[in-house]
Amino acid sequence: MSGGVDSSMCAHILHSQGYEVTGLYMHNWNHDEETQDELETPTNASTTLQLNTPYLTESTPDTTTLLTPTDHGYKPMPRTAPIRPKACTSDRDWADVQSVCSQIGIPARRLDFSRQYWNQVFQVMLQEYERGRTPNPDVSCNREIKFGELVEWCRRNGGLGKDRGGAGGWDYLATGHYARVERDPETGIARLLRAKDSNKDQTYYLSTLSEKVLRHVLFPLAQYDKPTVKRMALAFASSSSSSSSTNSEQDEELTSLQYAALKKESMGICFVGQRKRFGDFLKEYLDPLPGPVKINGLGGEVIGMHKGLFQYTVGQASGVTHRHNKWVVLRTDLPSNTLVVVDGTQNDRLFSPGLIAEDWHWIAGAPPKKLVQRLSTATTTPTATNGQDEQDDEYPFTAQIRHRQVPQPCTIEPISEAEAEQSATGTAAVTMAMTAAAAVEDISSARLFRVRFKDHQRAIAPGQILVLYDRDECLGGAVIRSSLLRPEYAHEHDIPSLQP
């Protein structure tokens, strides 16, 4: 529970349905440790719990260093920032959670995962920016913390699902996400589906969860839209107030759910706080290295100096003043520390026919049968069809490269490392049939996939998350490695550098 209306109503709905509910508040950002020069190592490396208290905290492993992939050449290093105003509202949010839980009539506990968040989400995010990429920490937080560390904590402290022991533990972990989970009545296998409210659907952020975790997850808000959830919260608060005693303190307490409904919705990343620009926050951890700004490519005219590549991402306004043009970021070239810009937000060079994605995560643990079957028959001539059926056959899936994007029809195929480089540089064109015939037997272990869209997509940025769907079902997600070069620009040699 966060203190907001979604998680508050999630708890209320389940409690009203007869579940025994415990509200868990996760403290994921420690301002005090953020501003220290070093992070102290716990004297006892083992996990310790303070039990039988309303405020439950968990010690976490040492975070003075972060273990990172050695093939990327990174060295473990501490991250610090100067003393500055507190960004998170953790204490206030925890107070709101306690107040809401008191109104509903359920216990509240506070868990401290700030060290895990620092190690597994925050530092990884900084390293991605150092690589010239645009990461999504919200996706990482869901995978590593909310449905990672929290699930493990549940399992260690009484069990979760079938593993729960005796009277302890829990049957399910529930959150206020707008998403659906459907379970096969015979096998129990879970599928992740879009929520009823397409505007609030959050399956994009849940795309790297596993089916094994989803078996034990409930999303009570799946059937509601946001306005309805707020109305329900206000209605419950009003009915509670009218039936309460005349004691003023009790009446004030019973308005906590109403406050959650009227509370301004939390947007963005908590540790950034009220800063106007995310780049200003990153400068507290990463050293900006100025470099040239060039038009169209590395051989283009120099029109200014950038303030550090990590502050720019594909498709955004560059802030460069030159003539009366609106210069937009096309890409960042890390080896030469160059920012490449183009004229206009709808410049042709900003649009790409597809992308290369890496480190694929399939929710079911393996590629969908629909994809495997399609690849196995890719070399055969399809039966002629008309209308929507023909389009569905050519582009059997949809994908999103950002939250709330309209789902885009696409096709997907596994490729080798060599083919990925050729596709990104425009030096070769490999048809789906040629690739699929060789790769179908090894699709389960394929690390790289090429995704082609029915329509060209604007501003595909390395490091973003691509999420694949089959109608309403979320199949999984991957990290975008590079966009595909358009044929008309294949003759250009200063193509985007593939980051290590």
C-alpha positions, 0 to 999 in steps of 0.5 A: 500500500502506498497511501494512494486511492488505488492500493487503499481501495484494493485493500478495502475491496478484498477486506469487504469480500471476506479476506484477512488482509494485511497492509504492507508499505514498502520503503524503497528510498532512503534519503539519509543513505542517499546523501552519505559518502559511504553506505555502512555494511551491516554487522550481521549479513544475515536477514534480521526481523523485528517481529510483533511490532506495527513497524516491521523492518528488514535488514538488507545486504551491503550496497557499497558495491554493485555486482554488474556484468563483467562483459560490459566493463563496469567497475563496482562503485558507490553512488552518492549525491550532495545534501539536498531537500528530501525528495520522497514523502515516505513518512507522510505516505506511511502515515496515510497507509496507517490511517487508511488501514485503521479505517478499514480495520486491518493491520499495517506493516512497513518493510524496508527494501531501500538497499535492494532498490538502490542495488537492483534498480537505481544503480542499474538505471544509472549505468544504463544512462552511462551507456547512452540508453533510456531505461525504465526504472518502474519496470525494474522496480516491479520485477526486482522489488514489488514482485521480487523482494516482496514475494520472497519476504512473504515466502520467508515469513509464513509462506505464500500460496501453497507454501504457507505454513499453518496459520501464518503466511498469505494466500495471495499478494494483492496490489492496486495495479490496473491489470487482470490475471486469469488462471487455468482452472485445471492447471492453475497457469496464470496469464496477464491480461489488459485491464478494463480501463485502457487508459490506466492499463499497467500491463506494460509495467508488469511485462517482465513478471513471471507466470509463477509469481502471477499465480499468487497475485490478485489485481482487484481493480481489474474490472474498474476504471479510475473514476469509478475507484475514486467514487467508490472510495468517497462513497465508503468514506461517507458511509463510514463517517455517517455511521461513526460515533460523534467523537471528533478524533474518530470522525477525522480518522474515518475520512482517511480513505476520502483523503486518499481519493482526493489526494493528487495522484503520484506520477513519476519516480519518487526519488526525483521529487519535485524537480522540474527536469529529470536531467537535473536529478541525474547530474547529482550522480553522473558527471556531465561531459559536454560534447558537440551537437551535429545535424543529421549525422556524425558528419553533419554541421556542428551547431552547438554543445550538449550538456552530457549525453545522459540528459537526452533521449531520442525524440525529445527537444534538444534545447539547442538554439540555431537559426529558427529551427526546432532541433530534436534528438535523433540519437546519442553517439557514446564513442564520439560523445556526440548528440545528433539532432534533426530539424522538426518533431516529425522528421523522417529520420525519427521514424523507423520500420522496426527494432532489435530487442534483447534479453527477452522475458516471456511471462509463460517461461517460453515463447508463445505457441502462436509464435513457434507455429508461425515460425515453423511454417514461415517458409510455406506459402500462406493461403490467400485471404482478404481483409482483416484476416490477411492483416492479422496473418501478416502482423499477428501481434501488437507491441508497445514501446511506451506506456499508453501507446496505441498497440501497434501491429507487428511481426517478430522473429529470432535472429543471430548477433550477426544478423542483428548488426546487419539489420541495424546498419542497413548492410543486409536485408534478411527475410523472416522466412530465411531467419525463421527456418534456421532459428525455430529449433532454438527459439526458446534460448534466443536472446535477440529478436527483430520486430517489424511494425506495420507502420513506422514508429517514432523515436525508438530509443535504446534501453526502452522496454518493448512489450509484446501482446496477443490481443489482450494478453501480455506475452512478455517484454524485452529491452530495445537494443537499436532501431532498424535503419530505413532503406532510404538512409542505408547509404549513410555510414554514420549509423547509430553505434551499437552500445556494448 
